Amino acid sequence: MGSPILDKNMQVNFLKQRLNMFLETLDAIDPEETDLEDIDRLIEMVDELESTVQEFKHREV
């Protein structure tokens, strides 16, 4: 893993990139063929985003 992102603008850009990845994944899913593993992966991605936001909130600048 890389060094911690301390700059607030870099943190926002990082979160935007991760959110875009999530949205692209969501768009790529075929509702007719989605299974429980796909839904679990989406939930995992949201949980990772939430953890990162909390981590960024508690970092000192």
Secondary structure, DSSP 8 states (H G I E B T S, - for coil): -------HHHHHHHHHHHHHHHHHHHHH--TTT--HHHHHHHHHHHHHHHHHHHHHHH---
